[in-house]
């Protein structure tokens, strides 16, 4: 899979319609437009364009042409305040991690609809690498069994690595190594339950979503995390539940296990990409009647 829009885009301004307001130069995060009062902006630094599209969205006369965008696909903003603060709070707080799913497999159409929201998540695609979000969807119980089996194998290898004499020695001096040792009991318990056909890895989910990004992009972890959260919220709005799953993500990334590629090969993640976030997804089988308390510590610098 090749990265699109890596080459510098072609940007131009229609001098016959431009009203010389300079809004494009104000909103552009990397100053592609050099604006002087009562003059048509001059294009500069177009090789630094991050494809945010803000210039096109703010131009009141539709005078900007950009090779990276088809303006006919733009979405008009309507009802900016459609969701009031109370509804927004209810919606955000009622999203819960789901580990109990109905047997029904979500349709490809609804899964694709939900996954496509990832494109609207914030990101840092400097030089346009990583601008397009990359997602692999695994659907169906046969395929999910493969995901669970590979994840179990990955956990077994992780136990060997984390439980090595080297890690035990490092844990005496390094808090991160000590924290890593702390996950071994949980891994062993989950593996034992999995052998007893009690799936504590993917929780018998009918589908999973993996987000991967070019390793050479500027903020791949943050980009995938942001997209993952947006997908979870949109899934909730569409009646589906999700659970952010670090085990299947770690297996897909091959984290901490040298040359571990079983999951990435199954998912057909392209060379140069890495999985940074993953989740299980399906229709919840249990409804909650309340939301547990959550606390946030806030510090002020006034």
N, C-alpha and C positions, 0 to 999 in steps of 0.2 A: 504494500500500500504506500503510495507516494503522498508526501505532504503537499497540499494544494496551496496556492497563493504565497509560496515562499519567495518567488521573484517579486521585485518591486512593482506595485500597481501603476497603471497609467491614470493620472488625475488631471482634469482640465476644468476650466470655468468658461461658461458661455458669456462672452463679453456683451452680447446684445441684450441679455436679460438680467445680468447681475446688477443689483441695486446698490452695491458698494457699502453694505451695512457692516461688514467685518465680523459677523457672528461666527463664521467658519473658523476664523483665526482665534477667536476667543475660546471656542469649545474644544478645539483640537488639542489632545493631550501632549502631542510632540511637535506642535507648531509647524505643520506642513504648509500652512498659508501665511505668507508675509503680507500684512495689511497696512496700508498707509491711508489716512483719511481721504475720502473722496476719490480713491483709486481702486481699481480692480485688484484683488489679492493676487500675489505671485506665488506659484507653486514651488516649494523647496522641500528638501528632506523627504521626498515621497518614498524613498527606500526605507524610511523608518516607520512608515504607516503601520499601525497595529490592527487595521480593519475593524475599528469600533463602529464606523458608519455614522458617527455623531454629526459630521459636517453635512451629510446628505439629509439627515433628519431635521436639522435646524435651519437650513437654507429656505428662506421664505419665497424665493422665486424659482426654486428647482433648477438652479443654474450650474450645479456641480455634476460632472460626469466622472465616474469611478469604475475602472475595469473590474474591480473585485466584487461589484454588486449589480444585481438586476433590480432596478428601482420598482419594477412592477410587482415584485414580491414583498415590498415593504408593507407593514401593517399600520394602519392609521390608529393613532391613540384616541380612544374615546372613554368617557366615564372614568376620568382619572381617580376620582374618589369613590368608586363603586363600592369598595369594601370599607365599612367604617371601622373604627379602632376596636370596638367590642367584638365584632365579627372576626376581625383579624386575630385578636388575642385568642378567641375560642378555637379558631382554625389551627393556629400554630401550636397551642398547648395540647390539643387533642390528637396530635400526631404521636403515636406511640410505637415502639418497636414491636413487631408482630412475629411470634414464633409458633403460632398455631394456625394452620391453614386448612381451608376446605380442599377437597379432592379436585374440584373443578380447576382446569388449566385455563388461565386467561388467554384470550385470543391474541394472535399475532398483531392484529390491528390495534388493540388497546395497549399492548406492551410497547409497540412502536410509537404510538401517540404519546405515551408517558415518557419514553426515552428521548424523544425529540425535544422535550423541554430543556434538555441539557445545554442546547445551543444558546440559551438565553442566560445562562449562569455567568457571573463575573469571571474573568480570567486575565492572564498576563501574557498574551501571545506576541511578545516582541519579535520583530521581523516576521510576523505572521505564522511562525511555527507553533502549532497547537491551537490555532484559531478554530479549526474544525474539531468538534468533540468526537471522540472515537469510542464506540460502545459495542460490546458483544452480548447478545441475549441468548441465554440457554433456556430452552423450554421443553417440557415433557419429562415424565418420571424416568424414562430410560436414560436420557441425557443427564438428568440431575443425579442419578445413581453414579454415573461416571464422575461427576463433580465431587460427590461425597467420598467416593472411593479414593480418588486422587488426593483429596484433602486429608483423608485419614493417613494415607501413605506419607504425605508431607509432614503431618504432625508427628508421626513415628520417627522420621528423620530429624525433626527439630528436637525431639526428646534426646536423641543420641548426641546431637551437637551441643545443646544447652547443658546436658548432664555430663559433659566431658570433664576430665580433671583440670583442663585449662580454664574452663569457665568457672569451676568451683574455686580455683585459686584466684581468678580475677575478681570474683564476687567479694573477696575479703577487702578489696581496695576500690572497687568500682560499683557505685550504686546501680548503674544500668545492668551490669552483669548479675547483681544480686536480684534485681527485679525480674530479670529473665528466668532465673532459677525458680522464681515463685510461680511461674505459669505451668511448670511440669505436672504438679498434682491435678490441675484442671484438665490438661491435655490427656493425662492417663485416664482420668475418670470418663471423659468424653469418648475416648477410644474404646474403653471397656464397654460402655453403654452401646456404642455403635456396633460392636461385635455381637451384642445381644439384640440387635435390630431395633434399638432405641436411638433414633438419629438426633444427636445433640450437635451435629455439625451444620447441616442445612435445615434441620427441623421438618423434614419431609415436604419442603417447599416445592411447588410445581414448576418454579422458574427462578432464574437468577440473572442479574445484570452486572456486567463487569465493565469498568471504565478504564481505558488505557490512553496513554499520551506519549508523544515523542520524548525520549529521554533528553534530547538536546533542547527541548523547549525551556523557557525561563523558569516557570513555576508549575511543573506538571502535577505535583502532589496537591497544591492548593487548587489548581484548576479542576482536578477530578473530585476533590472533596466538595467544592462548591457545587459542581454539577450533580454529585450524588445527593446532596441535601435537597436540591431543587426537584430532582426526580422523586425523592421520598415524599415531599410535600404534594406534588402533583398526583402521585399515585394515591395518596390519601383522599384527595379531592375526587378521584375517579372510583372510589370504593375499594381500593386495594390496600394491602398492608405490606410493609417492608421491614427488613432488619439489616442494618449495616453489619457486614460480616468480615471480620479481619482474617479469619482462617482461610476462607476461599480466596480472599485477596492475596494473602501471603503466599498461598500455593501457586496462584497465577503469576505472581511476581518472582517467585523463587527466592524470597527473602531469606537471607542467612544460610542458605544451602547452595553451595557452589554448583553451577551448571544444572540446577533443578528446572526442567522445562516440560514436565509431563502435562501440567495444566495449560501452560501458555501454548503448547503445541496443539492440545485438544481445542483450545479456543481460537486457534489460528491468529494469535496476536502477532503482527508483523515484526520483523527485525527492526531494531531501533526504537521500539515501543516497550512500555512496561505498564503493568496493571497497578494502579494506585488506589483504587476503591472498588468495592463490590457489595452487593446486597442480594438477599433472597426476596422474593416477591410473590404474592398470591392473594386470594380472597381470605380475609380473617374468618376463623371459625368461632371465635369467642368475642363478645362485645363487652367493653368495659363500661362501668356505670359511674366511675369517678376518675379523677386525675391525682396522682400522688403529689405531695408537696415537693417543691424544688426551690432551692435557695441560691441566691447569687450574692457574692460579696462585691461591693462597689466601693472603690476609692476615688476620691476627688482631688484634683489639682486645680484649685481656683485662683 
